[in-house]
């Protein structure tokens, strides 16, 4: 593996720095750019599959775009992209290929890892997921007392939870009547207790989803739920004619790359759905990790979901960089992070169904690009990573938009909306979705064009409060629209952000596919646990702050 190219040493970086110097300190840029160029919106709007993406309200000119694309070329983005898609081991610190894109390749395609085509294996697993999901949906798969399944509990954390939860919430209108999913992730016992409360174990199917099948939270929750299931079945007299092992076989299935560990837990290996070490946890929602989704929405919808990912993969792989949406969006993020010193990035879906999308993106983007060393172990040469956050509009408008409109920091924001409402309600004569989207359109215009002091004065505002009512504008936004929030479009949106994340990582020269930063805390938690459980020698070996906190906890716990 070659060394990363230092982006700051490229000629494009110098150009961007010069352009940034000429732009900084100027106001009303977007107003004047739109006034000078009536074609601006059209020029900077690009479609990718079903996504209609307007970049024109960004701090973007032809020169900026050209320099960003030049930078992408200078750091070898196309080569790195092709290496990833070919199955090269670009995750160097884990010596792994990075092939979430293989999960959505069509039957008959070829992607080689260590000389072996992985696509047939992908479809074998999809076929067995489909067969299983169909049995559960039709009622052919029954619990230990012969009752059909009504509730699926997915136990997983991180990538084994965030994707399934987000997609389940996003595609609720497609869910089969009479089937419900619940998700247990946190090791806070409240999660398992509240999610199993009121459930009938006879009609509950548990999916233990863990790439490694060793994650503390997931394995603890899996044991807690197994305990709940068996003891409740016993209380109900449901285990009179069946053994505990039968009950586990009928009510527990697993998704993992570690099928040996699945068997150790007592889950029948026939009911285990595999995936591979070349799928990162945060890139795994379209693998068997999506089993709960396939059950809830059906195999057909799941294949539509995969087709959306594939459409964006194809766009990313073959569209010239100048028209390539993930490339343009990723490079714009680099522009804001490295030249405007933006620290965070808001994602604002104008769709209640996407309420978990920002949380999902937090793992995808921040676990991927929150790195301080490059893939060859040398320090990064510029800022990396963005803090992704957001809430659905319009709720966010009444909470934190004040900071985006008038705060001192630049917060690039992605606005996402759909033309067709899932629930076309009217309030008297008023179409409520039209009213909702009026807010979407208004916010990006307000952020871009602001309101000058003269405009504020013209409204008769007393002079002393004029400054407080001025909006500077030039606050960059990208508007992403699609016809409706379908399984396919959701797949497209996820793949879009996967590739944006990749593009940024390539510029910064980092390995976007490892996550060593989560390890230390995990190890320390295991080391501290004996102290928290009352072992005085373990307590004494802690630093004084930690020891005092543990002591206080022990003294207060009831
Ligand atoms: O701790 C981080 C992490 O490894 C994530 O990358 C991953 O998605 C999550 O934990 C869960 O891991 P697993 O699927 O192996 O249980």
Boltz pocket constraint, residues with backbone or C-beta under 6 A from the ligand:
constraints:
  - pocket:
      binder: B
      contacts: [[A, 157], [A, 158], [A, 159], [A, 160], [A, 209], [A, 210], [A, 211], [A, 212], [A, 213], [A, 214], [A, 215], [A, 218], [A, 281], [A, 282], [A, 367], [A, 515], [A, 518]]
      max_distance: 6.0
